[in-house]
Amino acid sequence: MAEPLSVLLATDSAEPSGMGTHMRTLARALAPTHRVTLAFPAAAGSLAEGARSFLPGAEAALLAAVRPDLLHVHAGIGWEGHALTRAGAAAGLPVVRTEHLPWLVTDPAQVAD
């Protein structure tokens, strides 16, 4: 029997709120057939409990520690998740990036950033 696929569900959002709840729900749904790790930045507070926490700039170290087969990055707003996505791509991982509030990217003030 093959080992279960290792999936890392991660965000670098310091305030993942509803997105973090979604990630936990997804993790529970995948858990029976996958090896799932949740990762939140240390600043995420109570959502980080029971999950791996990491500091900005330590994305490659997170990937090295977890060694996932797939990285699923969750971004609450357009500028989140880029470092995680780049680290996953650099590690040769398949990366899925879900933007939970993509409408924010169309705001001219945010597009300029």
N, C-alpha and C positions, 0 to 999 in steps of 0.2 A: 504494500500500500504506500502510495506517495505521501510525502510530508505535506501538510496543509500550506497553502500560500500564505506568506507573511506580508501583511498589509500595515503600512504606517499611515495613520490618519493624523495630519498635523496642521497646525495654524501658528502663525506668528502674531496674531492679533492679541493685544494686551487685554481687550475686553470682548471675548468671543460670545458672550451671552447666548442668544438663541442659536447662533451658529455652533457654539460649543455643545449645546444640548442636542442639536441635530447630529453632531459628530458622535456623541455618546450613544444615541439611538442607532446610528449606522453600525457602530462597533458591536453593539449587542446583537444586531441582526446578522452580522458576518461571523460572529464568534463560533457558532457551531461547526462551521466548515473552514474557517481561516484562523490563522494566528494573528491577532489584531493588537496593535500598540497605538495608544493615543498619545499625542505630544502637544503640550501647550507651553507658551513662554512662562517663566517663573512668575511674571506679573499677573497671570490670569487668575490668581487667587484660588477660590474653592473648586473651580473647574479643573485645576491642575492636580487635585487630590486623586490619588490612585492612577495617575498618568505620569508619563515622563515629563519633566520640565526641562527647558533649555533656555539659554541666554541668546539674545541676538548676536550673530557672528559665530555661533557654535553649531550651525546647521550640519556641517560636514561631520563633526564629532557625533552628533545625534544619529546620523545615518550609519556611521561606523559602529556605534554601539548597538543599534537595533538590527542592522543588516536586513532590511525588508526586501521583498521581491517586487513590491509595488509601493510607490509613494502617492498618496492622495492628499493634495494640499487644499486647504479651505481658506478662502480669502473673503473677509467681510467687506472690504472696499478695495478699489482698484490698485492701490499701491502696496497692499499686503501680499505676502506669499512669494514675492519674486526671489528672495534669497533662498528659500526652501526649494523652489522650482529649479533654480540654477544649480544648487548643490545636488539635487537628485539627478539632473541631467548630466552633470559632471561625473557622477558616480556610475553612470550608465544604466540608471533605473528607468523603467517606464513611469511616467509622471502624469497624473490626472490633476487638473487644477479647476476647482469649482469656485466661481465667484458668486457669493450669496446676495450681494446687492449691486449687480452690474450697472444699474441705472445711474449710480453715482458717477461713473466714469464719463458720462455725457455732460456733466456739469462743467461749463467752461472754466470756472476757477480751478477745478480739480484737474482737468485735462492739462492746464498750463503747468501744473506742478510736475 
